[in-house]
Each structure stands twice: as structure tokens, then as C-alpha cells.
Amino acid sequence: MIGHRSRSSEEHTATVYLVAHLCGATLGLQLARSLADSYGSWAEGRLDSLPSELEYEIGQLLQLIEDTQEISLPRYRQIDAGLNRLRRLVHIDALWQRRLVRLAALEVMRTALCGKSAMWEVLRDIPAGQTEEQHRELNALVSKQIETVTDLHHRAARDAFNPPK
């Protein structure tokens, strides 16, 4: 292959790391959509922006992968749309209606957001093509998401373990 260089093991490791986070973000997006669809009124609209915020961050991650790893993932949008159709087809949102399930779902979302926060922090320490302004923006966004989901997680725990009066 003329004009192509072989990739180092460090570049392969970085690619695996970023793509693993992309897979997790994709599943997290489906969970966020389900939570927003199922608990929008319970959460008083506080989950409504989470799916679009995650879509924005996934876009940033896709751009980072393209820019730094020289990999294009043109089928990502098709995969996301297919997963979203599947989620609606099997009515997974109906499963979230029980109080303990709501508590567990919010706990999973909270854990996923903390993992995403760790990824953005690590990417700040390696030459990944992001500017300081982008890091601040993404860290502020994930901090807000963690705060919101943590608050709702605590509320779900109170609801689950204290019978309604």
C-alpha cells in the first residue's frame, strides 16, 4: 500500500480504547432514551436533554476517532438507528415501570456516566487532538449529567424503599 504507514501497537491500543468507549456510549444512549421515554414525567423533564447531550458527545468521540486514529465509522448512525428501532419494537421501556427496576436503571446510567467522565479525563492527558476548551465543555456536560442522574437515583431509592403514603 503506497502512502500508508503501519500503525504502532500504541495506536492500536488507543483505537481499541476509544472504540470500546464508543460501544459503551452507544448502549448508554439507548438507556438514556429509555429512561427519558419512561420517566420523563416522574423526573420532571430532567432526563429530557440527556439523549441529545449523549448524541453530541458521541459525535465528538466519532470525530476524535477519525482525527486521531484515521478510522472512519460511517455505519455508526445506521447501527444507532437499528438499536433504537429494536428498543421500541420490544417495548423495553415497559420494563422500567417497577420501582426497583427504575432504581437499577438509574444506577447503571450513573455508573456509565462516571465511566465516560473518566474517559474524558484520560483523553486530556494524552495527545488526542482535543483542545482545552473542548475538554472543559465535555467535562462540564458530564458533570451536569452525573449530578442530575445522581439526584434522580437517590429519589428512586427513596421511592423504592419507602412505600407510598
C-alpha positions as CSV (number, residue, x, y, z in Angstrom):
1,M,0.0,0.0,0.0
2,I,1.7,3.1,-1.2
3,G,1.5,6.1,1.1
4,H,0.2,4.1,4.1
5,R,2.3,3.5,7.2
6,S,1.9,0.7,9.6
7,R,0.3,1.5,12.8
8,S,2.1,1.1,16.1
9,S,0.8,-1.0,19.0
10,E,0.2,2.2,20.9
11,E,-2.1,3.4,18.1
12,H,-3.9,0.1,18.1
13,T,-4.3,0.3,21.9
14,A,-5.7,3.9,21.6
15,T,-8.1,2.7,18.9
16,V,-9.4,-0.2,21.0
17,Y,-9.8,2.2,24.0
18,L,-11.8,4.8,22.0
19,V,-14.0,2.2,20.2
20,A,-14.7,0.4,23.5
21,H,-16.0,3.7,24.9
22,L,-18.0,4.3,21.7
23,C,-19.7,0.9,22.2
24,G,-20.4,1.8,25.8
25,A,-21.7,5.2,24.8
26,T,-24.0,3.7,22.2
27,L,-25.6,1.4,24.8
28,G,-25.7,4.3,27.2
29,L,-27.6,6.3,24.7
30,Q,-30.2,3.6,24.3
31,L,-30.6,3.5,28.1
32,A,-30.9,7.3,28.2
33,R,-33.6,7.2,25.6
34,S,-35.5,4.6,27.5
35,L,-35.1,6.5,30.8
36,A,-36.3,9.7,29.2
37,D,-39.2,7.9,27.5
38,S,-40.3,6.1,30.6
39,Y,-39.5,8.6,33.4
40,G,-39.8,11.9,31.7
41,S,-42.8,13.0,33.8
42,W,-41.5,11.3,37.0
43,A,-38.2,13.1,36.6
44,E,-40.0,16.4,35.9
45,G,-38.3,16.7,32.5
46,R,-34.8,16.5,33.9
47,L,-33.9,13.5,31.7
48,D,-35.3,15.0,28.5
49,S,-32.0,16.5,27.4
50,L,-29.8,13.5,28.3
51,P,-30.2,11.6,25.0
52,S,-29.3,14.7,22.8
53,E,-26.4,15.5,25.0
54,L,-25.1,11.9,24.7
55,E,-25.6,12.1,20.9
56,Y,-23.5,15.3,20.8
57,E,-20.7,13.6,22.9
58,I,-20.8,10.6,20.7
59,G,-20.3,12.9,17.7
60,Q,-17.3,14.4,19.4
61,L,-15.9,10.9,20.1
62,L,-16.5,9.8,16.5
63,Q,-14.7,12.9,15.3
64,L,-11.8,12.2,17.7
65,I,-11.5,8.6,16.4
66,E,-11.5,9.9,12.8
67,D,-9.0,12.6,13.5
68,T,-6.5,10.7,15.7
69,Q,-6.9,7.1,14.7
70,E,-7.5,7.7,10.9
71,I,-10.6,5.4,11.1
72,S,-14.0,6.3,9.7
73,L,-17.1,4.7,11.1
74,P,-19.7,5.6,8.5
75,R,-22.2,2.9,9.6
76,Y,-22.4,4.2,13.2
77,R,-25.6,6.1,12.5
78,Q,-27.3,3.1,10.9
79,I,-26.3,0.9,13.9
80,D,-27.7,3.5,16.3
81,A,-31.0,3.8,14.4
82,G,-31.3,0.0,14.3
83,L,-30.8,-0.3,18.1
84,N,-33.3,2.4,18.7
85,R,-35.9,0.7,16.5
86,L,-35.2,-2.6,18.3
87,R,-35.6,-0.9,21.7
88,R,-39.0,0.4,20.7
89,L,-40.1,-2.8,19.0
90,V,-39.6,-5.0,22.1
91,H,-41.2,-2.4,24.3
92,I,-38.2,-2.4,26.7
93,D,-39.5,0.9,28.1
94,A,-42.4,-1.0,29.7
95,L,-39.9,-2.9,31.8
96,W,-38.8,0.3,33.6
97,Q,-42.1,0.9,35.3
98,R,-41.3,-1.0,38.5
99,R,-39.7,1.0,41.3
100,L,-36.7,-1.4,41.8
101,V,-36.1,-1.6,38.1
102,R,-36.1,2.2,37.9
103,L,-33.6,2.3,40.7
104,A,-31.3,-0.2,39.0
105,A,-31.6,1.5,35.6
106,L,-30.6,4.9,37.1
107,E,-27.7,3.2,38.9
108,V,-26.5,1.7,35.6
109,M,-26.8,5.1,33.9
110,R,-24.9,6.8,36.8
111,T,-22.1,4.2,36.6
112,A,-21.9,4.7,32.8
113,L,-21.7,8.5,33.2
114,C,-18.9,8.1,35.7
115,G,-17.0,5.9,33.2
116,K,-17.5,8.5,30.5
117,S,-16.2,11.1,32.8
118,A,-13.1,9.1,33.4
119,M,-12.6,8.7,29.7
120,W,-12.7,12.4,29.0
121,E,-10.2,13.0,31.9
122,V,-7.8,10.4,30.5
123,L,-8.1,11.9,27.0
124,R,-6.9,15.2,28.4
125,D,-3.6,13.5,29.4
126,I,-2.8,12.1,26.0
127,P,-2.3,13.8,22.7
128,A,-5.8,13.1,21.3
129,G,-6.4,16.2,19.3
130,Q,-8.9,17.9,21.7
131,T,-8.5,21.5,22.7
132,E,-8.6,22.6,26.4
133,E,-11.9,24.4,25.6
134,Q,-13.4,21.1,24.3
135,H,-12.2,19.3,27.4
136,R,-13.8,21.9,29.7
137,E,-17.1,21.8,27.7
138,L,-17.3,18.0,27.8
139,N,-16.3,17.7,31.4
140,A,-18.9,20.3,32.4
141,L,-21.5,18.5,30.4
142,V,-20.8,15.1,32.0
143,S,-20.6,16.7,35.5
144,K,-24.1,18.1,35.0
145,Q,-25.4,14.7,33.7
146,I,-23.8,12.9,36.7
147,E,-25.4,15.5,39.1
148,T,-28.8,15.1,37.6
149,V,-28.8,11.3,37.4
150,T,-27.3,11.0,40.9
151,D,-30.2,13.2,42.3
152,L,-32.8,11.1,40.5
153,H,-31.0,7.9,41.6
154,H,-31.4,9.0,45.2
155,R,-35.0,9.9,44.6
156,A,-35.7,6.5,43.0
157,A,-34.1,4.8,46.1
158,R,-36.4,6.7,48.4
159,D,-39.3,5.7,46.3
160,A,-38.3,2.1,46.1
161,F,-37.6,1.6,49.8
162,N,-40.4,3.8,51.3
163,P,-43.9,2.7,50.5
164,P,-46.2,5.4,49.1
165,K,-48.3,7.1,51.7
